[in-house]
Amino acid sequence: MAAQHPMMPFAEARQRLLAALTPCTEGESVPLPDALGRVLQAPVEAPVSLPPAANSAMDGYALAAGDAPAGAEYDIRGEALAGAPWNGALRPGEALRIMTGAVVPPGADRVIMQEQTEQSADQRLRLNTECPPGNNIRPAGDDVTAGTEVLPAGRRLQVTDLALLGALGLSKVTVVRRLRVALLATGDELRQAGETLAPGDIYESNRLAISLLLRPLPVEITDLGIVRDDPTALRQCMAGAMRTHDLVVSTGGVSVGAADYTRDILQELGDIDFWKVAIKPGKPVAFGRLGKGWFFGLPGNPVSALVTAHQLLVPALGKLSGAAVTAPLTLTVPAAEPLRKKPGRLDFQRAVLSQTVSADGRCEHSVRPASGQGSHMLWSLAQANAYAVLPAESGDIQPGDPVTVVPFDPALGWFTPTSPATAAE
């Protein structure tokens, strides 16, 4: 029955899986150093203002309120340092030596840089230039006012977020618990690295690739290893995994081969939402309910497994973790070389995005295909730094034609623009 299902358009498949998933709501409090990449369970409000008090932006002199024209003179009353404020208030005609970050004393409404002053023989301060009100003063709450929501629920915490929370005096933050993900590969032909290959065998790399792809995400991965093409063993493995995990991910076994049992067992233990998506590489992708959790069946070919995991599994985990799922950075650039394609499926071609700088300083980009586009060709994926996303109805792309390009994000490796001379061949 499942074999009669038509291929689902990629956009529909992505929309359906994101709509089906309910975010995890269980939270835990973790120290800030352990919160990188985690998802905020609730909004964070600033407990204090930043800065908490008006302070000097320069080394110089705080001046009492009133006109401060060039040539004005002041009595120097003392000194204020960061962390050691001056206890007192300035009166008209008085100044205070002040360092960067020191609290501005009462009665002062401006700071003049020390380079713009001089001292007379009797140690009076003389201004060499006019100093307007508010000059070189950082007002209290200039950055953040106490009570302001600084980070929303669902935000995946970055270094800059955690630096902000630390500056606000927080040592811990409440985040969504890590999702529990089980990962397995299926196939009698698969062998572990280091084992001797018999005729017809191949080394299994999908579990390594998928686990590394998911490592930056807030997940705990259980590696269930390689499961042979035996329906009893596969059923037992999946039934056990679904009891203790939020998501079970398998690679292989979702096609139409005689030994591809994963789809049938998923139908038996759960409910399939879709299992064929109109994308290339990666048409056989299964998604559905498995017990109280969810299931992803990825293709067995290594490039297909990685691309479908990147395009569908990663956003799904984002939704499950409560994170805001956003569209990737997308560019439109001209093709430097032909890109071959047959109409029918949305094609995520491995591509090399190049950047050149013109004589007048303008950055110009172009894209060309990586060395090979077969679903088994991992080397070409390692050479690429972007996807060239070709619409389902598209045919061949000619040099100069506009191409939609999605640079690789940190999940696959930071995008590094190449020049045509240094791009991988």
Protein Blocks (a to p, Z undefined) as FASTA:
>chain_A
ZZmpccddfklmmmmmmmmpccdfbdcdddfklmgoiacfbdcddfbdcdfbdcdfbdcd
dddeddddehiacddfbdcdehiaceddddehiacdddehiacdehiabdcdfklgccdf
kopacdfbdcdehiapacehklpcghiafbdghiacdfklmmmmmmnopabdcddddddd
ddddedjkbccehiacdehiacdfklmmmmmmmmmpccddddebjadddfklmmmmmmmm
mmmcfbdcdeehiambfklmklmmmmmmmccfbfcdcddehibacdddehjbccddddfb
lklmmmmmmmmmmmmmmmmnopacddddddddddfbdcdddehiacdddddddddddfko
pacddddddfbfcfklmklmmmpcbdcdddfklccddehiacddddddfknopcddddfk
lgcZZ
